Amino acid sequence: MASRACGLILTLFTSAVLSRDCIELTISDKRIITETILNSTILKFQHENDTVVESSRFNIVQLWERFPKVVVPRNGTSEQCRRDSQLYMDSLDRLELWALKMFDATAKPPSGILSGNGNQYGDFDECLSIDAAVRGKYCLASLIINFGDEQKYKKLDYLIHSGHYIRSNITDMGHRVPRYSSLLWGICIPSSCSSFDLEEELSYRLSHLGITAKVHNTMCTVKNVKRPYSFGKALSISFFLAILLLLSLGTILDDDKDGVTNFEKLLNAFSLKRNLRKVFDLSDAATRVKGVDAFRGINALALLVAHKSMAMAHNPYVNKVSFSEVFGMPWAVIGRSAILYTDSFLYLSGFLNAYNLLQELERKGTIDLKSRLINRWFRLFPLFVSLMLFCTYILPDISNGPQWNLVVEEHSRVCEKNMWKSFLFIHNYFGFEEMCLTHTHQIGMDMQLYVATLPLMLLFWKARTIGWTVFASIAVGSTVLRYLAIHWYDISMFVYYGISVQKLLDAARYSYILPTHRATIYLIGVAMAYVIRTKKLNFTLSNSQVRLFWASCFALAAFTIVHPYWMGLEGYQYEHGPAALFAALSPIMWGLFMCMMHWAVCNDYAGSGTAFLESRVFKFFNKIAYSVYLTQFPIFFFTVGVQRHAEYYSPLLLFHIPEMFAIFAISIMTTVAIEMPFNQVYRIYFGKSQTKLKEN
């Protein structure tokens, strides 16, 4: 019996020694059972095969346990802030309803932070509803968790900051390019306290956790804030009321007869009935060139999805790490090469401008510069200025939300300060940071390239050899500028994985939005207009040659889009050599693809694809394309601004049906209410074919 007891004791002792190598239970000698998990009792289980070191796990647990649950600026700079903060703490102890609401509206550490659920808005509406002893103020703080450069924290850094899809810091411009690496944290405080008071409190409370906090003054909101009534706002309201008056009169008084006087013609121009009939009239125009509608439509839709992906990066998701992983897959190169889709628009702009100018030169032997510039102004400016005025003075008053101050109000302040540059079509020379409606840089470039095309086409008409030489020299010079810009500034025209916000802004400022750097593809379009117009390269292809031609065409397009895919993979380290080659050569390869496809379509080699390329869908889209281009960003960021909570990310969100419906519906409305009427105004008062009649 004694021997059995000794054997059992020996067995238990041996098992205990062996198990200690596998599992270790560590309990603080001073805090065994007396403190709860919220008061920092830490149970740490470490398996011998666990790859996360103990100190790393300890820090992560501290994020949940030691993160302040009650945040209020008790040491605020104003006496009123300090009194209100103390009143809040006392009222919270007494469980008063308004204080509980303020506590409840403040974000708390959630589950799923390692899945990307680090952006916590709290309850925006609950905070603003507090109006008792203290009024609520909602602030959205930006937090960065600092892990240093130690390799053992790399995976935690990756997960908590949602994969660093775009690297940012808390001081980056955030109203158009997202502060992706920052954690957005909603906090409800007394309205008497400032953003500076809250930032000081957060910095004091979070510094021991290795967290840096920033609270921008523009990221705090109180209920029923009274905005100043400016001259610009009065002018905007007057402008839109005048448009509504003209639309009402034009629609009501429209008797389906052509006007006799210019005033009658003006009213007819603003008739919604006439304009709706025109926008849905899909008959071919006499000057229409095959393929243009389809090329514009396909590239516009691709660019729409690319812009949507950038807007989505502002949003909170419970699985935001998945967002980064999806856009780090090889197929995501389709979106990361979005510059090629903007190149398509430059090609089409160069082609159409040169094609029309060649028609005029064939008829007259010269170019009416004044008429051309006025026509271009009426084509671009009315809808452009309407959207600027709306986004600057009207949109900020329409709604609110956690990020509304950032993506809508901050943008309106940028517009109010800098829209004069857009009026002159020079806004693309000042960078995205100082640009109203950042996506309209293309309009500035297009206008400048159009103006430069007028004398160049006149020179080309007078002296073909000299003209071709000048075109080629400018195209080569533009290619060299792109290559050198990448080397000089270490930037990239390809949105590689982990690119920083500052590098995106530098890429725009030093190359992407400059016409001197984007002229190559535009001039390829100009050259193609001459080829199509003069039919210089028309020849016959056999069926097998046609198939080979199209195979080569699509292979070139696929190679141009896909070949930099490895730069979009997670873990990519920037190299300026491949980035410079992509920036220099991709517009040339894409331009060659556009030329080949355009030539084949114009010469009836599209085969069964003709029905698709000439479909009525593209003809209709072509009529609203300019409005779709202008309205998409305001609608995308309206959605970002009003979003109250995190949702589950899925790639299908790229095609958010309500947003897409709103874009197309508003585009139709703005086309028939602003774009088409002002185009008609040009024909009435400036068009050569219109006879001005003396008003009675």
SEVOZA-105281 format. One record per residue (C-alpha): residue in one letter; x, y, z. Coordinates in steps of 0.5 Angstrom, whole numbers, padded with zeros to 4 digits, always signed. Example, Ala and Ser with C-alpha at 12.3 -4.5 7.8 and 13.67 -1.06 7.14 Angstrom:
2
A+0025-0009+0016S+0027-0002+0014
This chain:
696
M+0000+0000+0000A+0006+0005+0002S+0009+0003-0005R+0003+0005-0009A+0002+0011-0005C+0010+0013-0006G+0009+0011-0014L+0002+0016-0014I+0006+0022-0011L+0012+0021-0016T+0007+0020-0022L+0004+0027-0020F+0010+0030-0019T+0013+0028-0025S+0007+0030-0029A+0007+0037-0026V+0014+0038-0028L+0013+0036-0035S+0006+0040-0035R+0010+0047-0033D+0014+0047-0039C+0007+0047-0043I+0003+0052-0039E+0005+0057-0034L-0001+0060-0030T+0002+0067-0027I-0002+0071-0022S+0000+0077-0019D+0002+0076-0012K-0001+0082-0010R-0008+0081-0014I-0010+0074-0014I-0018+0075-0013T-0019+0082-0010E-0019+0085-0017T-0023+0084-0023I-0021+0084-0030L-0023+0091-0031N-0019+0093-0025S-0013+0090-0029T-0012+0082-0026I-0008+0079-0032L-0009+0071-0033K-0003+0070-0038F-0003+0063-0041Q+0003+0061-0045H+0004+0055-0050E+0010+0053-0052N+0008+0053-0059D+0005+0060-0059T+0009+0065-0063V+0007+0072-0060V+0012+0073-0054E+0009+0075-0047S+0011+0082-0047S+0007+0083-0053R+0001+0080-0051F+0001+0084-0044N+0001+0090-0048I-0005+0088-0052V-0009+0086-0046Q-0007+0093-0043L-0010+0096-0049W-0017+0093-0047E-0016+0093-0039R-0013+0100-0038F-0016+0104-0044P-0020+0110-0040K-0027+0108-0040V-0029+0115-0038V-0026+0121-0042V-0027+0128-0040P-0022+0134-0039R-0022+0135-0032N-0016+0140-0033G-0019+0144-0039T-0016+0151-0040S-0023+0154-0038E-0026+0155-0032Q-0033+0153-0035C-0030+0147-0038R-0027+0144-0031R-0034+0146-0028D-0038+0142-0033S-0033+0136-0033Q-0033+0135-0025L-0041+0136-0026Y-0041+0130-0031M-0037+0126-0026D-0041+0127-0020S-0047+0126-0024L-0045+0120-0027D-0044+0117-0020R-0051+0119-0018L-0053+0115-0025E-0056+0121-0027L-0059+0120-0034W-0056+0125-0038A-0049+0123-0035L-0050+0116-0037K-0052+0118-0044M-0045+0122-0045F-0042+0116-0042D-0046+0111-0047A-0044+0116-0053T-0037+0115-0052A-0033+0109-0055K-0031+0103-0051P-0026+0098-0053P-0029+0093-0057S-0028+0086-0059G-0025+0085-0066I-0020+0090-0066L-0015+0085-0069S-0020+0084-0075G-0019+0092-0076N-0025+0094-0072G-0021+0099-0069N-0025+0105-0071Q-0031+0106-0066Y-0035+0112-0067G-0039+0111-0061D-0046+0114-0061F-0046+0121-0065D-0054+0122-0065E-0054+0120-0057C-0049+0125-0056L-0052+0131-0059S-0058+0130-0056I-0056+0131-0049D-0058+0138-0047A-0059+0138-0039A-0054+0141-0034V-0049+0140-0039R-0050+0140-0047G-0046+0135-0051K-0041+0136-0056Y-0038+0130-0060C-0031+0130-0062L-0028+0124-0067A-0021+0123-0064S-0015+0120-0069L-0011+0115-0065I-0004+0112-0067I-0001+0106-0063N+0006+0106-0063F+0010+0099-0063G+0016+0102-0065D+0021+0098-0070E+0021+0092-0066Q+0020+0086-0071K+0016+0082-0065Y+0011+0087-0066K+0010+0087-0073K+0004+0083-0074L+0000+0086-0068D+0002+0093-0072Y-0001+0090-0078L-0007+0088-0075I-0009+0094-0071H-0008+0099-0076S-0012+0095-0081G-0006+0092-0085H-0003+0099-0087Y-0006+0099-0094I-0005+0106-0094R+0000+0109-0089S-0002+0115-0086N-0001+0120-0079I-0006+0124-0075T-0004+0130-0078D-0005+0128-0086M-0010+0131-0090G-0016+0127-0089H-0022+0130-0093R-0020+0127-0099V-0015+0122-0098P-0016+0117-0092R-0012+0117-0085Y-0012+0110-0086S-0007+0108-0081S-0011+0112-0075L-0016+0109-0071L-0022+0114-0070W-0025+0114-0063G-0032+0118-0062I-0032+0122-0055C-0038+0126-0052I-0035+0131-0048P-0039+0138-0045S-0040+0143-0050S-0036+0148-0046C-0029+0144-0047S-0025+0145-0053S-0022+0140-0058F-0015+0142-0055D-0018+0140-0048L-0020+0134-0050E-0013+0132-0054E-0009+0134-0047E-0013+0129-0043L-0013+0124-0048S-0005+0125-0049Y-0004+0124-0041R-0009+0118-0041L-0006+0114-0046S+0001+0116-0047H+0003+0110-0042L+0000+0105-0047G+0004+0108-0053I-0002+0111-0056T-0001+0118-0059A-0008+0122-0060K-0010+0128-0064V-0017+0132-0064H-0017+0137-0070N-0022+0143-0068T-0026+0141-0074M-0027+0134-0072C-0032+0137-0066T-0039+0138-0067V-0045+0141-0063K-0052+0141-0064N-0056+0147-0068V-0049+0150-0070K-0050+0157-0073R-0046+0158-0079P-0044+0165-0081Y-0049+0167-0087S-0044+0169-0092F-0044+0173-0099G-0042+0167-0102K-0048+0163-0099A-0053+0169-0101L-0050+0169-0108S-0051+0161-0109I-0058+0161-0106S-0059+0167-0111F-0056+0163-0117F-0060+0156-0116L-0066+0160-0115A-0065+0163-0122I-0064+0157-0125L-0070+0154-0122L-0074+0160-0124L-0072+0159-0131L-0073+0152-0131S-0080+0153-0128L-0082+0158-0134G-0079+0154-0139T-0082+0148-0138I-0089+0151-0136L-0089+0156-0142D-0086+0151-0147D-0091+0150-0153D-0087+0145-0157K-0086+0151-0162D-0079+0154-0164G-0078+0161-0161V-0078+0167-0165T-0074+0172-0160N-0068+0170-0157F-0072+0171-0150E-0077+0165-0152K-0071+0161-0155L-0067+0162-0148L-0074+0160-0144N-0074+0154-0149A-0067+0152-0147F-0069+0151-0140S-0075+0147-0142L-0075+0140-0138K-0079+0137-0143R-0075+0139-0149N-0069+0137-0145L-0071+0130-0143R-0073+0128-0150K-0066+0130-0152V-0063+0126-0147F-0067+0120-0149D-0066+0121-0156L-0061+0116-0158S-0061+0117-0166D-0054+0118-0168A-0051+0125-0169A-0048+0127-0176T-0041+0128-0173R-0041+0122-0169V-0035+0118-0169K-0035+0110-0168G-0033+0107-0162V-0032+0114-0158D-0039+0113-0154A-0037+0106-0152F-0029+0108-0150R-0032+0113-0145G-0037+0109-0142I-0033+0103-0140N-0027+0107-0138A-0032+0112-0134L-0035+0106-0130A-0028+0103-0129L-0026+0110-0126L-0033+0110-0122V-0031+0104-0118A-0024+0106-0117H-0026+0113-0114K-0031+0109-0110S-0025+0104-0107M-0022+0111-0105A-0028+0113-0101M-0029+0106-0098A-0022+0107-0095H-0025+0112-0090N-0031+0108-0087P-0030+0104-0081Y-0031+0096-0082V-0031+0091-0077N-0027+0087-0081K-0022+0092-0084V-0016+0088-0084S-0020+0084-0090F-0021+0090-0094S-0013+0091-0094E-0012+0084-0096V-0017+0084-0101F-0014+0090-0104G-0007+0087-0103M-0009+0081-0108P-0006+0081-0115W-0013+0082-0118A-0013+0089-0115V-0008+0091-0120I-0015+0093-0124G-0016+0099-0119R-0009+0100-0117S-0008+0102-0125A-0013+0107-0125I-0009+0112-0128L-0010+0109-0135Y-0017+0110-0134T-0016+0117-0134D-0011+0117-0139S-0017+0114-0144F-0020+0121-0142L-0014+0125-0144Y-0014+0120-0151L-0021+0122-0152S-0020+0129-0151G-0014+0130-0156F-0018+0126-0161L-0025+0129-0161N-0021+0136-0160A-0017+0135-0166Y-0022+0132-0170N-0027+0138-0170L-0021+0143-0171L-0019+0139-0177Q-0026+0139-0180E-0026+0147-0179L-0019+0147-0182E-0022+0143-0188R-0028+0148-0189K-0024+0155-0187G-0017+0154-0187T-0016+0157-0180I-0019+0157-0173D-0024+0162-0170L-0020+0162-0163K-0025+0166-0160S-0031+0162-0162R-0027+0156-0160L-0025+0158-0153I-0032+0161-0151N-0035+0154-0154R-0031+0151-0149W-0032+0155-0143F-0040+0154-0144R-0039+0147-0145L-0035+0146-0138F-0036+0152-0133P-0043+0152-0132L-0044+0145-0129F-0037+0146-0126V-0039+0152-0122S-0046+0150-0120L-0043+0144-0117M-0037+0148-0113L-0042+0153-0110F-0047+0147-0108C-0041+0143-0105T-0038+0150-0101Y-0045+0153-0099I-0051+0149-0099L-0048+0141-0098P-0045+0143-0091D-0052+0145-0088I-0056+0139-0091S-0054+0133-0086N-0049+0131-0081G-0045+0125-0078P-0038+0123-0075Q-0034+0125-0081W-0038+0130-0084N-0034+0136-0081L-0028+0132-0085V-0030+0130-0091V-0036+0135-0093E-0035+0142-0088E-0027+0142-0089H-0028+0141-0096S-0032+0147-0096R-0027+0151-0093V-0022+0149-0098C-0027+0151-0104E-0029+0157-0101K-0021+0159-0100N-0019+0156-0107M-0025+0156-0112W-0022+0162-0116K-0017+0158-0118S-0022+0153-0121F-0026+0159-0124L-0019+0160-0128F-0018+0153-0130I-0011+0153-0126H-0013+0149-0120N-0009+0143-0122Y-0002+0147-0121F-0003+0147-0113G-0004+0140-0111F-0010+0136-0108E-0009+0140-0101E-0011+0146-0104M-0016+0144-0109C-0024+0145-0109L-0027+0138-0112T-0020+0134-0112H-0023+0130-0118T-0024+0136-0123H-0016+0136-0124Q-0018+0133-0130I-0022+0139-0132G-0016+0144-0131M-0011+0139-0135D-0016+0138-0141M-0018+0146-0141Q-0010+0147-0142L-0009+0142-0147Y-0015+0144-0151V-0012+0152-0151A-0005+0149-0153T-0008+0145-0158L-0011+0151-0162P-0004+0154-0165L-0001+0147-0165M-0006+0145-0170L-0006+0151-0174L+0002+0150-0175F+0000+0143-0176W-0004+0145-0182K+0000+0150-0185A+0007+0146-0184R+0006+0138-0183T+0013+0136-0183I+0014+0142-0177G+0008+0140-0174W+0009+0133-0173T+0016+0134-0171V+0013+0139-0165F+0008+0134-0163A+0013+0128-0163S+0018+0133-0159I+0013+0135-0154A+0011+0127-0153V+0018+0125-0152G+0019+0131-0147S+0013+0129-0143T+0015+0122-0142V+0022+0124-0140L+0019+0129-0135R+0015+0123-0132Y+0021+0119-0131L+0025+0124-0128A+0019+0126-0123I+0019+0119-0120H+0027+0119-0119W+0027+0126-0116Y+0021+0125-0111D+0021+0118-0110I+0014+0118-0112S+0009+0113-0116M+0004+0113-0121F+0002+0106-0119V-0002+0106-0112Y+0003+0101-0109Y+0001+0097-0103G+0003+0101-0096I+0004+0108-0100S+0003+0114-0095V-0002+0119-0096Q+0004+0124-0097K+0007+0120-0103L+0000+0120-0106L+0000+0128-0105D+0007+0129-0108A+0005+0124-0114A-0001+0129-0115R+0003+0135-0114Y+0009+0133-0118S+0007+0129-0124Y+0000+0126-0124I-0004+0133-0125L+0001+0137-0129P-0001+0137-0137T+0006+0138-0138H+0007+0131-0135R+0000+0128-0138A+0001+0131-0145T+0004+0124-0149I-0003+0120-0149Y-0007+0127-0151L-0002+0128-0157I-0003+0120-0159G-0011+0122-0159V-0009+0128-0163A-0005+0124-0168M-0010+0119-0168A-0015+0124-0170Y-0011+0126-0176V-0011+0118-0178I-0018+0117-0178R-0020+0123-0181T-0016+0123-0187K-0016+0115-0187K-0009+0115-0189L-0008+0108-0186N-0014+0104-0188F-0012+0097-0191T-0016+0091-0191L-0015+0085-0187S-0017+0078-0187N-0021+0074-0182S-0015+0071-0179Q-0011+0077-0179V-0017+0081-0176R-0017+0075-0170L-0010+0076-0169F-0010+0084-0169W-0015+0083-0164A-0011+0078-0160S-0005+0083-0160C-0010+0089-0158F-0012+0085-0152A-0006+0082-0150L-0003+0089-0150A-0008+0092-0146A-0008+0086-0141F+0000+0087-0140T-0001+0095-0139I-0006+0094-0133V-0003+0087-0130H+0005+0088-0131P+0006+0092-0125Y+0001+0087-0120W+0007+0085-0116M+0008+0093-0113G+0000+0092-0111L+0002+0086-0106E+0003+0086-0099G+0010+0087-0097Y+0012+0091-0103Q+0018+0095-0102Y+0018+0102-0106E+0023+0102-0112H+0024+0108-0116G+0026+0104-0122P+0020+0100-0124A+0016+0106-0122A+0019+0111-0126L+0019+0106-0132F+0011+0105-0131A+0010+0112-0131A+0014+0113-0137L+0012+0108-0141S+0005+0106-0139P+0001+0112-0143I+0005+0110-0149M+0003+0103-0149W-0004+0104-0147G-0005+0110-0152L-0002+0105-0157F-0008+0100-0155M-0013+0105-0156C-0011+0107-0163M-0011+0100-0165M-0018+0099-0162H-0021+0105-0165W-0018+0104-0172A-0021+0097-0172V-0028+0100-0170C-0028+0105-0175N-0026+0101-0180D-0031+0096-0178Y-0027+0090-0176A-0031+0089-0169G-0035+0084-0172S-0040+0081-0167G-0037+0086-0162T-0040+0092-0166A-0047+0091-0163F-0044+0092-0156L-0040+0098-0158E-0045+0101-0161S-0051+0099-0156R-0056+0105-0154V-0053+0104-0147F-0047+0107-0149K-0050+0113-0153F-0054+0115-0147F-0049+0114-0142N-0045+0119-0147K-0050+0124-0146I-0049+0124-0138A-0042+0122-0138Y-0040+0129-0135S-0045+0130-0130V-0043+0123-0128Y-0036+0125-0127L-0037+0131-0123T-0043+0128-0118Q-0040+0122-0116F-0035+0124-0111P-0040+0129-0107I-0045+0123-0107F-0039+0118-0105F-0037+0123-0099F-0044+0125-0097T-0045+0117-0095V-0038+0117-0092G-0040+0123-0088V-0047+0121-0085Q-0045+0114-0084R-0046+0112-0076H-0043+0105-0075A-0038+0100-0078E-0041+0095-0083Y-0038+0088-0085Y-0034+0089-0091S-0035+0086-0097P-0032+0087-0105L-0040+0088-0107L-0040+0094-0103L-0036+0097-0109F-0043+0097-0113H-0047+0100-0107I-0054+0100-0111P-0057+0106-0107E-0051+0110-0109M-0050+0108-0116F-0058+0110-0117A-0057+0117-0114I-0051+0118-0118F-0054+0117-0125A-0061+0120-0123I-0057+0126-0120S-0053+0126-0127I-0059+0126-0131M-0062+0132-0127T-0056+0136-0127T-0055+0135-0135V-0062+0137-0137A-0063+0143-0132I-0056+0146-0132E-0051+0143-0138M-0056+0142-0144P-0059+0149-0142F-0052+0153-0142N-0050+0149-0148Q-0056+0152-0152V-0055+0159-0149Y-0048+0159-0153R-0052+0157-0159I-0057+0163-0158Y-0052+0168-0157F-0045+0166-0159G-0047+0161-0165K-0045+0163-0172S-0051+0159-0174Q-0056+0163-0170T-0059+0170-0172K-0060+0174-0166L-0066+0178-0167K-0068+0185-0164E-0072+0184-0158N-0079+0187-0158
